[in-house]
Amino acid sequence: MNILVTGGSGFIGSSLIEALLARKKHQVYALVRQPDKLAWLKGHPQLHFLVGDLLSLPPLPDNIELVFHLAGLTKSPRPSDYYTVNQAGTARLLERIFEKRLRPKFVLLSSLAAGRPSNDGKPVKEEEPPAPASPYGKSKLLAELETLKYKDEMPVIIFRAAAIYGPRDQDFLQFFQNLKKGWLFTFNKKLTLSLCYVVDLVRALMLGLDKDYKSGEIYNVADPVPRSWEEIGQKAAVYLGVKPQVVRVPLWLVKVAARLSEVRARITGKPSPVNISKYLDMEKLSWTADVSKIKKDLGFETIWDFEKALKETLDWYKKNGWL
């Protein structure tokens, strides 16, 4: 099968491409912005690079049968950028596909942030009315809506991923680096979230290749057991061999830090993982997913034990000199 992967050089995209190539029967086309900075993707006869991005798409191959649309913006000092990339970029990709008269399977990687926080403490189901809290979440919801416009024209499926962790991830990295130094920064209110190990997420994405599915369906992808921020830190501290000092930071101070980080990001041009969009999601305190639908419809369950997956992640960081 001929497969297009957008966001191919990223943490999740590179992991998915490795899984596709491991089957040794697919031609994979990876949309990448900087072909000279492909840290994880090595030369492979069945892997082809398309240089560009969602707003300046290169010519697409004529024989694409499946699209994994993973490219997106997760951090920016300018809220408008989320809509430009995540919504308008998705719309442009779909338009280009139709201009070429292609009708591939289309798999969109979305986020729990496109849904709603679990304000009542109950895991959120896919059919609940969305109420995204941040510009990022709103832009991902709009990307979903752009995709669903085509559900009667080609098979589309949407996966709303929980917070993803694993080897190569940099969003959790600073948290773990602080832990190694002996500091567990948490919050003065309990933050609970669903997680998903990257290997399990890749398994879920591959359902778009392996399963027949009803076009237009949305599925949560997450471990069934949510974790508190402090629990993640305490478990990681055990594997790092440290007894950290717990520092509970008031949310108002996190907001101040997020604003200062955005000012710095505008000056340096380097987006920070600590930003107002992230804070707006964080202040809702609970992002947990009900995963019964994907199990019922597609027979999917996560298989990685949290503690084992966390250890694998931390071991990879240490082996590669990140910790």
Residue, then its C-alpha position, 0 to 999 in steps of 0.5 A: m500500500n502507498i501511504l502518506v504520513t504528515g508530521g513524519s519526522g516528529f516523535i509520534g510520526s517517526s514511531l509510526i513510520e518505523a512500524l509501517l516499514a517493519r511490515k516491509k510491504h508499504q511504500v511510505y511518503a513522509l511530509v517533512r519540513q527539514p530533510d536535513k534534520l531527520a534524527w529518527l528516520k534513517g535511509h530505507p528503500q521504501l521511505h520517500f521524503l516530501v519536503g514542505d508543510l501543510l501550508s506549502l504542500p509539495p506535489l503529492p504522489d498519484n497513488i496514495e491509498l492511505v493518509f495518516h495526518l499527524a502534522g500539527l502545532t502544539k505550542s506557539p506564542r501566538p494563538s492564531d498560529y494554531y488555527t493557521v496550521n491545525q485547521a487551515g492546514t488540514a483543510r488545505l491537505l484535504e483540498r489537495i487530495f481531492e484536487k488530485r482525485l484521490r480517495p484514500k483512507f484518511v486517519l486524523l490524529s486529534s487530541l482529548a483537548a478537542g473534546r471537553p474536560s471531565n469537570d464532574g470527575k467522570p471520563v469523557k465520552e466521544e459523543e459528549p458536546p465538545a468544549p475545548a478550553s484552549p486555542y490549541g484544543k479549539s483548533k484541533l476541534l476545527a481540524e476534526l470538523e474539516t475532516l468530517k466534511y469529507k466523511d461521505e466522500m472517503p473513509v475518515i477516522i479520528f483518534r483523540a489521543a491522551a497525553i502521549y509519552g515515550p522515547r523521543d518525547q520532549d514535552f515531558l522531558q523538562f519535568f523528568q529533568n527537574l526530577k533528576k535534580g531532586w525537584l518535583f514541581t506539582f500544583n496546589k490543586k490536583l491535576t488528573l489526566s489520561l496518558c498513553y504510551v506512544v507504542d500503544l498510540v501507534r497500535a491504535l493508529m494502525l487500526g486505520l490501516d488494518k480495520d474496516y471502520k465506519s467513516g466519520e467515527i471519533y475514538n478516544v485513545a488512552d490508558p484506562v486508568p488516569r494518573s495524577w501529575e504528582e503520581i507520575g512524578q513519584k513513580a518516575a522518581v523511584y526509577l531515577g533513584v531520587k527522593p525529590q522535594v515536592v514543590r506545590v506551585p499555585l496555578w496563578l503563578v503557573k499562569v504568570a510563568a506561562r505569560l513570561s514564557e510566551v514573551r520570551a518565545r516571541i523574542t527568541g522565536k523558540p516556542s516554550p512547552v509552558n504557554i498560555s494555551k497549555y495553562l488554559d487546559m491545565e487549569k481545568l484540572s481533569w482531562t480523562a477519557d472513556v475508552s469503551k467505544i474503541k474497545k467495543d467497535l475496534g477491539f482495541e485496548t492499550i497493552w503497556d503497563f504504565e510503570k513498565a512504559l515509564k521505565e522504558t521511557l526513562d531508560w531511553y532518555k538516560k541511554n541517549g543522554w537526555l537525562 
